[in-house]
């Protein structure tokens, strides 16, 4: 939570406004939820455990920003985040994944995030160690013996706790002349004079069994993974690769950083991050809404809800890294709820999502803002892409409004997919320029209202064509 230290709900909303247009009610709800986490961690131990997160249910059509709000919130908080679809899971006893895999996947994500953060902390030390290892490779007869793979007898002696050298014998040490040569070589390395030289480096590769393992749900629930188990039984092999000094530096720095990081500490901090700051975005919850007997054979809908309920209300999930509590994981559920409604969920699950926010449909004005206002807007993305080929795209205000107007028109005629319609519109709009860009550079292309109508009006006006193309 260091990334959000001191951020007020207003500041959190302002950060979200940089990437997401509108939907102020949803932004306020997630901003308060994030601030409440910060507040909870400053409470006394006697009450801290009793304060549980108020899970949020977002209701709105596709393409209005539900997923993006949750994803940007997690990125802002530096929190472990995972998006899952409720339709991926089925009632226990049917074919499908069990819901505990949500938390297992979240823990895996947290371990990766923590590992990267820890490796970044030791990056300077890793670079120094990598430089020494690189000098060993470049300098014949240097200290390479210390890094070489031991022969089978040395390996057996090490396993038995014996020294690979005779008692009193010291490993070979570099002489004064060799030390001077090493320093000259170090100076050339740091000056970047040997970046394209070739060296041989050893890289580890895990030998996994060449077979696909399908583990039953029982083992998955116990936190076991047969593929991991069998892969762990196979020894890690080492193979030599011939690479440039620049590539070898990156490989060796990564290897040294891995060695410097305490994996037990990584796992401990990752589990703590999941339990205190984890965010799960549960999409398509409306697809499993429904009670038994109301939809004929679809009895597994209520079963999925009942399986999801324990991890939402707080339980302990067994993972390969250890038990993980879900009491303080924030769950943000979402669904269009066109056919069903939130009251179709089982009462217990309804009660676990006390905050409900409705996201509005996007209109022409929203599309105009989405195209131009966000920090990484579509217009900026396409402009930057084509600038690489020497083509300068200039979008006029009238051209932007015409794109928004046609997007609204197609959404009304066909299925309303919200802002995602803008992606297909923009792609068709710049298709011709993008194709010929390497041949016509340098040039400037002005995207005016006439240009937009010329490229898109025929497709947008033809309902049958727009259904398949736009």
ABEGO torsion letter per residue (X at the ends): XAAABGBBAAAAAAAAAAABBEGAAAAAAAAAAAAAAAAAAABBAAAAAABBBBBBBBBEBBGAGAAAAAAAAAAAAGBBBBBBBAAABBBBGBBEBBAAAAAAAAAAAAAAAAAAAAAAAAAAAAAAAAAAAAAAAABBGBAAAAABBBBAAAAAAAAAGBBABBBGBBBBBBBAAAAAAAAAAAAAAAAGAAAABBBBBBBBBBBBBBBBBBBBAAAAAAGBBAAAAAAAABBBBBBBBBBBAAAAAAAAAAAAAAAABBAAAAAAAAAAAAAAABBBBBBGAAAABEBBGAAEABAAAAAAAAAAAAAAAEBBBBBAAEBBBAAABBBBBBBAGAABBAAABBAAAAAABABBBBBBBBBAAAAAAAAAABABBAAAAAAAAAAAAGBBBBBBAAAAAAAAAAAAAAAAABBBAEAAAAAAAAAAAAAAAAAAAAAAOBBBBBBBAAAAAAAAAAAAABAAAAAAAX
